Amino acid sequence: MKIQKITPGFVVQTYDTKTGRCVEQSFIAGDDDVAYEDHNGDPVDWREEEDAYQPLEMVQPRQDSRPAKRGKRS
């Protein structure tokens, strides 16, 4: 069975105001209160000891691509 591990936390993104690009991002995991779900979103009873550790690394933005600029917020 495939399950999803949900880790609450925060995403921190660094923007370069001169280029309008996101240049770096990272994920800061919250507390140890993770949840496990099946592919339908139903809770699954799973012990952390059975879970192989996976680093919470985010893919960094590509420097050669630029997303469309969004309008200024009022």
N, C-alpha and C positions, 0 to 999 in steps of 0.2 A: 504494500500500500504506500502511496506517496502522501506525505503530509507537508503542511506549511508551518514554519516556525515564525511567529509574529513577535518582533522585538520593538517595544515602544522606545521612542527617543526623539532626537532633534537633528535636523539637517542644517548645517552652517554653510552658506555659500558666500564666496568672496567675489565681488564685482570690480572691474576696472572701469571707472567712470569716463576715462578718456576714450576707451574703445567700445564701451557699452557691452562688454562680454563678461560672462562668468568665467573666472580664471582658476577657481579652485572650489572644491566642496568636500565636506567630511560629514560623517554620521557620528553622533554622540549617543551611545546607548543609554537608555534610562536605567531604572532599577532592574533587578533580576526577575521581574514578573513577566515572563514570556508566556505566550499562548500557542497551542498547537491546534491546527484545524485540518480537516480533510478537504478534498477538492470541492465539496459543496459548502464549505464554511462551517461545518458542524465541529464542535469541540472534540478533541481526541486526547485520551489519557496517555501521556508519554512521559517517561522519566528522562530527565536531563542527562543522566549517566549514559543513556543509550544514544544520545545525540553526539555525533562527531563534531568537534569544534570547527566552525567556519569563521574566518575573519570577516568583520563587517566593513570591508573596503568598498568605497564608491569609485566608480569610473570617473576619472577627471575629464573635464570638458576638452574637446579638441581645440587647439589653438588656430587651426586653419579654417574653421567653419564659424559662421556668425549667424545666430538666430535673428529673426526679424525683430526690429526694435518695437517696443510697445509704447503707446502714448503715455504722457505724463498723467499721474494720478492727481486728482484735485482734492 
